Amino acid sequence: MDPAERIPLTDALEAYSSGVAHQAFAHTARGALRPGSGPDLVWLDTDPRHVDPHDLRSVRVLGTWVAGVRRAATVRS
């Protein structure tokens, strides 16, 4: 990828969380962890903001929640 076409990781994470909720007109109920929301959530084994960009594929998913309900306890290797 051309470095000029990259966006910061924090912008990418926001695009896949609050950005998606905003696009779906659900930003008042989803897209952020706050009282009254039914968040979708992914539990990772490490904070992707502190991983070398070349190593992001090594971040493992430990669990997922949909609408605030735990759906899976998975480990992706």
N, CA, C and O atoms as CSV, one atom per row, in Angstrom:
chain,resi,resn,atom,element,x,y,z
A,1,MET,N,N,0.845,-1.170,0.000
A,1,MET,CA,C,0.000,0.000,0.000
A,1,MET,C,C,0.894,1.237,0.000
A,1,MET,O,O,1.898,1.296,0.709
A,2,ASP,N,N,0.518,2.196,-0.788
A,2,ASP,CA,C,1.234,3.459,-0.851
A,2,ASP,C,C,1.081,4.179,0.493
A,2,ASP,O,O,-0.046,4.397,0.938
A,3,PRO,N,N,2.172,4.549,1.143
A,3,PRO,CA,C,2.074,5.232,2.444
A,3,PRO,C,C,1.175,6.471,2.413
A,3,PRO,O,O,0.584,6.825,3.433
A,4,ALA,N,N,1.067,7.125,1.276
A,4,ALA,CA,C,0.216,8.314,1.177
A,4,ALA,C,C,-1.270,7.963,1.272
A,4,ALA,O,O,-2.096,8.846,1.505
A,5,GLU,N,N,-1.622,6.677,1.094
A,5,GLU,CA,C,-3.017,6.252,1.143
A,5,GLU,C,C,-3.419,5.685,2.505
A,5,GLU,O,O,-4.568,5.287,2.692
A,6,ARG,N,N,-2.506,5.647,3.431
A,6,ARG,CA,C,-2.788,5.081,4.756
A,6,ARG,C,C,-3.496,6.106,5.636
A,6,ARG,O,O,-3.342,7.316,5.468
A,7,ILE,N,N,-4.283,5.577,6.589
A,7,ILE,CA,C,-4.881,6.431,7.612
A,7,ILE,C,C,-4.365,5.946,8.960
A,7,ILE,O,O,-3.960,4.791,9.090
A,8,PRO,N,N,-4.376,6.819,9.963
A,8,PRO,CA,C,-3.927,6.395,11.294
A,8,PRO,C,C,-4.814,5.272,11.848
A,8,PRO,O,O,-6.009,5.215,11.558
A,9,LEU,N,N,-4.222,4.394,12.635
A,9,LEU,CA,C,-4.954,3.261,13.204
A,9,LEU,C,C,-6.165,3.721,14.009
A,9,LEU,O,O,-7.229,3.108,13.921
A,10,THR,N,N,-6.023,4.781,14.785
A,10,THR,CA,C,-7.157,5.250,15.584
A,10,THR,C,C,-8.319,5.665,14.692
A,10,THR,O,O,-9.474,5.455,15.061
A,11,ASP,N,N,-8.043,6.250,13.526
A,11,ASP,CA,C,-9.107,6.601,12.581
A,11,ASP,C,C,-9.770,5.344,12.022
A,11,ASP,O,O,-10.988,5.313,11.845
A,12,ALA,N,N,-8.977,4.308,11.743
A,12,ALA,CA,C,-9.528,3.054,11.224
A,12,ALA,C,C,-10.414,2.381,12.271
A,12,ALA,O,O,-11.491,1.887,11.941
A,13,LEU,N,N,-9.970,2.357,13.532
A,13,LEU,CA,C,-10.779,1.754,14.596
A,13,LEU,C,C,-12.081,2.516,14.783
A,13,LEU,O,O,-13.131,1.907,14.985
A,14,GLU,N,N,-12.025,3.838,14.718
A,14,GLU,CA,C,-13.234,4.644,14.850
A,14,GLU,C,C,-14.185,4.390,13.674
A,14,GLU,O,O,-15.401,4.339,13.858
A,15,ALA,N,N,-13.640,4.234,12.490
A,15,ALA,CA,C,-14.471,3.980,11.313
A,15,ALA,C,C,-15.235,2.668,11.448
A,15,ALA,O,O,-16.350,2.544,10.941
A,16,TYR,N,N,-14.643,1.686,12.129
A,16,TYR,CA,C,-15.288,0.381,12.289
A,16,TYR,C,C,-16.126,0.287,13.562
A,16,TYR,O,O,-16.688,-0.770,13.846
A,17,SER,N,N,-16.219,1.362,14.326
A,17,SER,CA,C,-17.041,1.337,15.542
A,17,SER,C,C,-18.084,2.444,15.473
A,17,SER,O,O,-19.183,2.225,14.965
A,18,SER,N,N,-17.758,3.617,15.972
A,18,SER,CA,C,-18.739,4.695,15.967
A,18,SER,C,C,-19.087,5.148,14.553
A,18,SER,O,O,-20.199,5.620,14.318
A,19,GLY,N,N,-18.162,5.013,13.611
A,19,GLY,CA,C,-18.431,5.386,12.227
A,19,GLY,C,C,-19.516,4.525,11.600
A,19,GLY,O,O,-20.384,5.033,10.891
A,20,VAL,N,N,-19.468,3.227,11.858
A,20,VAL,CA,C,-20.488,2.310,11.322
A,20,VAL,C,C,-21.846,2.610,11.956
A,20,VAL,O,O,-22.870,2.614,11.273
A,21,ALA,N,N,-21.846,2.859,13.250
A,21,ALA,CA,C,-23.109,3.186,13.928
A,21,ALA,C,C,-23.704,4.471,13.352
A,21,ALA,O,O,-24.915,4.562,13.151
A,22,HIS,N,N,-22.870,5.438,13.095
A,22,HIS,CA,C,-23.344,6.696,12.521
A,22,HIS,C,C,-23.944,6.466,11.133
A,22,HIS,O,O,-25.005,7.005,10.817
A,23,GLN,N,N,-23.272,5.673,10.312
A,23,GLN,CA,C,-23.778,5.387,8.960
A,23,GLN,C,C,-25.122,4.667,8.998
A,23,GLN,O,O,-25.943,4.834,8.096
A,24,ALA,N,N,-25.350,3.869,10.036
A,24,ALA,CA,C,-26.603,3.118,10.174
A,24,ALA,C,C,-27.664,3.918,10.934
A,24,ALA,O,O,-28.722,3.386,11.272
A,25,PHE,N,N,-27.380,5.195,11.202
A,25,PHE,CA,C,-28.289,6.060,11.956
A,25,PHE,C,C,-28.594,5.476,13.334
A,25,PHE,O,O,-29.694,5.651,13.857
A,26,ALA,N,N,-27.616,4.782,13.918
A,26,ALA,CA,C,-27.788,4.159,15.232
A,26,ALA,C,C,-26.784,4.699,16.237
A,26,ALA,O,O,-26.521,4.053,17.252
A,27,HIS,N,N,-26.218,5.873,15.973
A,27,HIS,CA,C,-25.149,6.393,16.806
A,27,HIS,C,C,-25.588,6.765,18.226
A,27,HIS,O,O,-24.741,6.919,19.106
A,28,THR,N,N,-26.888,6.909,18.463
A,28,THR,CA,C,-27.321,7.189,19.835
A,28,THR,C,C,-27.432,5.921,20.668
A,28,THR,O,O,-27.443,5.991,21.896
A,29,ALA,N,N,-27.516,4.750,20.014
A,29,ALA,CA,C,-27.676,3.486,20.744
A,29,ALA,C,C,-26.494,2.544,20.585
A,29,ALA,O,O,-26.389,1.570,21.330
A,30,ARG,N,N,-25.601,2.803,19.635
A,30,ARG,CA,C,-24.501,1.881,19.356
A,30,ARG,C,C,-23.247,2.656,19.008
A,30,ARG,O,O,-23.273,3.873,18.827
A,31,GLY,N,N,-22.143,1.919,18.917
A,31,GLY,CA,C,-20.898,2.505,18.442
A,31,GLY,C,C,-19.974,3.004,19.527
A,31,GLY,O,O,-18.852,3.419,19.238
A,32,ALA,N,N,-20.421,2.974,20.779
A,32,ALA,CA,C,-19.576,3.412,21.892
A,32,ALA,C,C,-20.031,2.695,23.163
A,32,ALA,O,O,-21.191,2.302,23.286
A,33,LEU,N,N,-19.120,2.535,24.083
A,33,LEU,CA,C,-19.460,1.930,25.370
A,33,LEU,C,C,-19.972,3.033,26.283
A,33,LEU,O,O,-19.203,3.870,26.755
A,34,ARG,N,N,-21.274,3.027,26.527
A,34,ARG,CA,C,-21.870,4.030,27.410
A,34,ARG,C,C,-23.172,3.455,27.974
A,34,ARG,O,O,-23.749,2.539,27.389
A,35,PRO,N,N,-23.632,3.985,29.101
A,35,PRO,CA,C,-24.869,3.486,29.696
A,35,PRO,C,C,-26.035,3.571,28.712
A,35,PRO,O,O,-26.215,4.582,28.032
A,36,GLY,N,N,-26.820,2.501,28.646
A,36,GLY,CA,C,-27.995,2.466,27.792
A,36,GLY,C,C,-27.747,1.962,26.387
A,36,GLY,O,O,-28.694,1.729,25.635
A,37,SER,N,N,-26.493,1.790,26.024
A,37,SER,CA,C,-26.225,1.285,24.673
A,37,SER,C,C,-26.126,-0.228,24.697
A,37,SER,O,O,-25.813,-0.821,25.730
A,38,GLY,N,N,-26.391,-0.847,23.567
A,38,GLY,CA,C,-26.260,-2.289,23.423
A,38,GLY,C,C,-25.081,-2.555,22.508
A,38,GLY,O,O,-25.270,-2.877,21.335
A,39,PRO,N,N,-23.890,-2.427,23.015
A,39,PRO,CA,C,-22.727,-2.420,22.137
A,39,PRO,C,C,-22.353,-3.786,21.579
A,39,PRO,O,O,-22.556,-4.823,22.210
A,40,ASP,N,N,-21.809,-3.745,20.392
A,40,ASP,CA,C,-21.081,-4.886,19.864
A,40,ASP,C,C,-19.652,-4.675,20.325
A,40,ASP,O,O,-19.141,-3.556,20.299
A,41,LEU,N,N,-19.015,-5.741,20.742
A,41,LEU,CA,C,-17.706,-5.603,21.357
A,41,LEU,C,C,-16.827,-6.776,20.976
A,41,LEU,O,O,-17.302,-7.905,20.852
A,42,VAL,N,N,-15.549,-6.508,20.793
A,42,VAL,CA,C,-14.562,-7.552,20.545
A,42,VAL,C,C,-13.499,-7.428,21.621
A,42,VAL,O,O,-12.975,-6.342,21.868
A,43,TRP,N,N,-13.183,-8.549,22.261
A,43,TRP,CA,C,-12.151,-8.598,23.285
A,43,TRP,C,C,-10.899,-9.141,22.618
A,43,TRP,O,O,-10.901,-10.264,22.113
A,44,LEU,N,N,-9.838,-8.359,22.611
A,44,LEU,CA,C,-8.582,-8.742,21.977
A,44,LEU,C,C,-7.531,-9.046,23.018
A,44,LEU,O,O,-7.615,-8.563,24.147
A,45,ASP,N,N,-6.535,-9.846,22.652
A,45,ASP,CA,C,-5.488,-10.204,23.609
A,45,ASP,C,C,-4.477,-9.093,23.829
A,45,ASP,O,O,-3.674,-9.165,24.759
A,46,THR,N,N,-4.502,-8.076,22.998
A,46,THR,CA,C,-3.597,-6.941,23.167
A,46,THR,C,C,-4.228,-5.709,22.535
A,46,THR,O,O,-5.120,-5.822,21.694
A,47,ASP,N,N,-3.778,-4.569,22.931
A,47,ASP,CA,C,-4.291,-3.311,22.396
A,47,ASP,C,C,-3.662,-3.069,21.024
A,47,ASP,O,O,-2.449,-2.872,20.942
A,48,PRO,N,N,-4.445,-3.077,19.946
A,48,PRO,CA,C,-3.878,-2.935,18.611
A,48,PRO,C,C,-3.175,-1.595,18.389
A,48,PRO,O,O,-2.382,-1.454,17.458
A,49,ARG,N,N,-3.465,-0.614,19.242
A,49,ARG,CA,C,-2.785,0.679,19.122
A,49,ARG,C,C,-1.323,0.603,19.535
A,49,ARG,O,O,-0.539,1.508,19.249
A,50,HIS,N,N,-0.957,-0.497,20.218
A,50,HIS,CA,C,0.412,-0.644,20.711
A,50,HIS,C,C,1.159,-1.784,20.026
A,50,HIS,O,O,2.148,-2.295,20.551
A,51,VAL,N,N,0.676,-2.177,18.848
A,51,VAL,CA,C,1.287,-3.264,18.080
A,51,VAL,C,C,1.869,-2.669,16.804
A,51,VAL,O,O,1.271,-1.788,16.185
A,52,ASP,N,N,3.033,-3.158,16.425
A,52,ASP,CA,C,3.613,-2.724,15.157
A,52,ASP,C,C,2.616,-3.033,14.037
A,52,ASP,O,O,2.055,-4.128,14.003
A,53,PRO,N,N,2.386,-2.088,13.122
A,53,PRO,CA,C,1.414,-2.324,12.053
A,53,PRO,C,C,1.631,-3.622,11.279
A,53,PRO,O,O,0.669,-4.230,10.809
A,54,HIS,N,N,2.877,-4.047,11.144
A,54,HIS,CA,C,3.155,-5.296,10.432
A,54,HIS,C,C,2.743,-6.532,11.226
A,54,HIS,O,O,2.647,-7.626,10.669
A,55,ASP,N,N,2.499,-6.360,12.527
A,55,ASP,CA,C,2.138,-7.482,13.392
A,55,ASP,C,C,0.659,-7.506,13.779
A,55,ASP,O,O,0.260,-8.314,14.618
A,56,LEU,N,N,-0.156,-6.641,13.190
A,56,LEU,CA,C,-1.573,-6.595,13.558
A,56,LEU,C,C,-2.278,-7.932,13.349
A,56,LEU,O,O,-3.216,-8.255,14.077
A,57,ARG,N,N,-1.841,-8.705,12.373
A,57,ARG,CA,C,-2.467,-10.020,12.143
A,57,ARG,C,C,-2.273,-10.976,13.316
A,57,ARG,O,O,-2.991,-11.969,13.427
A,58,SER,N,N,-1.311,-10.689,14.191
A,58,SER,CA,C,-1.052,-11.575,15.324
A,58,SER,C,C,-1.979,-11.298,16.509
A,58,SER,O,O,-1.992,-12.076,17.463
A,59,VAL,N,N,-2.750,-10.214,16.472
A,59,VAL,CA,C,-3.676,-9.909,17.561
A,59,VAL,C,C,-4.799,-10.949,17.548
A,59,VAL,O,O,-5.449,-11.159,16.524
A,60,ARG,N,N,-5.018,-11.592,18.685
A,60,ARG,CA,C,-6.011,-12.668,18.779
A,60,ARG,C,C,-7.330,-12.158,19.340
A,60,ARG,O,O,-7.347,-11.301,20.224
A,61,VAL,N,N,-8.423,-12.684,18.828
A,61,VAL,CA,C,-9.763,-12.383,19.323
A,61,VAL,C,C,-10.072,-13.367,20.447
A,61,VAL,O,O,-10.018,-14.580,20.246
A,62,LEU,N,N,-10.395,-12.848,21.629
A,62,LEU,CA,C,-10.683,-13.694,22.784
A,62,LEU,C,C,-12.179,-13.871,23.023
A,62,LEU,O,O,-12.594,-14.842,23.655
A,63,GLY,N,N,-12.985,-12.947,22.526
A,63,GLY,CA,C,-14.425,-13.057,22.699
A,63,GLY,C,C,-15.141,-11.967,21.924
A,63,GLY,O,O,-14.550,-10.943,21.581
A,64,THR,N,N,-16.422,-12.196,21.651
A,64,THR,CA,C,-17.235,-11.204,20.957
A,64,THR,C,C,-18.591,-11.079,21.641
A,64,THR,O,O,-19.109,-12.044,22.202
A,65,TRP,N,N,-19.155,-9.880,21.587
A,65,TRP,CA,C,-20.475,-9.593,22.107
A,65,TRP,C,C,-21.264,-8.892,21.018
A,65,TRP,O,O,-20.722,-8.047,20.305
A,66,VAL,N,N,-22.539,-9.233,20.883
A,66,VAL,CA,C,-23.431,-8.590,19.925
A,66,VAL,C,C,-24.623,-8.069,20.705
A,66,VAL,O,O,-25.276,-8.817,21.432
A,67,ALA,N,N,-24.906,-6.777,20.551
A,67,ALA,CA,C,-25.999,-6.123,21.282
A,67,ALA,C,C,-25.871,-6.357,22.785
A,67,ALA,O,O,-26.875,-6.519,23.479
A,68,GLY,N,N,-24.645,-6.374,23.283
A,68,GLY,CA,C,-24.393,-6.513,24.701
A,68,GLY,C,C,-24.441,-7.934,25.237
A,68,GLY,O,O,-24.300,-8.140,26.442
A,69,VAL,N,N,-24.639,-8.929,24.356
A,69,VAL,CA,C,-24.730,-10.335,24.783
A,69,VAL,C,C,-23.514,-11.078,24.243
A,69,VAL,O,O,-23.195,-10.991,23.057
A,70,ARG,N,N,-22.836,-11.811,25.132
A,70,ARG,CA,C,-21.671,-12.571,24.689
A,70,ARG,C,C,-22.095,-13.671,23.728
A,70,ARG,O,O,-22.960,-14.489,24.044
A,71,ARG,N,N,-21.486,-13.681,22.567
A,71,ARG,CA,C,-21.839,-14.629,21.520
A,71,ARG,C,C,-20.797,-15.717,21.323
A,71,ARG,O,O,-21.128,-16.846,20.962
A,72,ALA,N,N,-19.555,-15.378,21.557
A,72,ALA,CA,C,-18.514,-16.365,21.291
A,72,ALA,C,C,-17.307,-16.090,22.166
A,72,ALA,O,O,-16.942,-14.944,22.429
A,73,ALA,N,N,-16.705,-17.172,22.603
A,73,ALA,CA,C,-15.413,-17.104,23.274
A,73,ALA,C,C,-14.471,-17.841,22.333
A,73,ALA,O,O,-14.352,-19.065,22.384
A,74,THR,N,N,-13.821,-17.096,21.497
A,74,THR,CA,C,-13.000,-17.701,20.461
A,74,THR,C,C,-11.562,-17.262,20.601
A,74,THR,O,O,-11.257,-16.202,21.147
A,75,VAL,N,N,-10.711,-18.087,20.104
A,75,VAL,CA,C,-9.299,-17.742,20.009
A,75,VAL,C,C,-8.896,-18.004,18.574
A,75,VAL,O,O,-8.920,-19.141,18.104
A,76,ARG,N,N,-8.533,-16.959,17.896
A,76,ARG,CA,C,-8.074,-17.086,16.517
A,76,ARG,C,C,-6.566,-17.055,16.535
A,76,ARG,O,O,-5.972,-16.145,17.112
A,77,SER,N,N,-5.942,-18.022,15.920
A,77,SER,CA,C,-4.492,-18.043,15.897
A,77,SER,C,C,-3.962,-17.660,14.546
A,77,SER,O,O,-2.748,-17.624,14.346
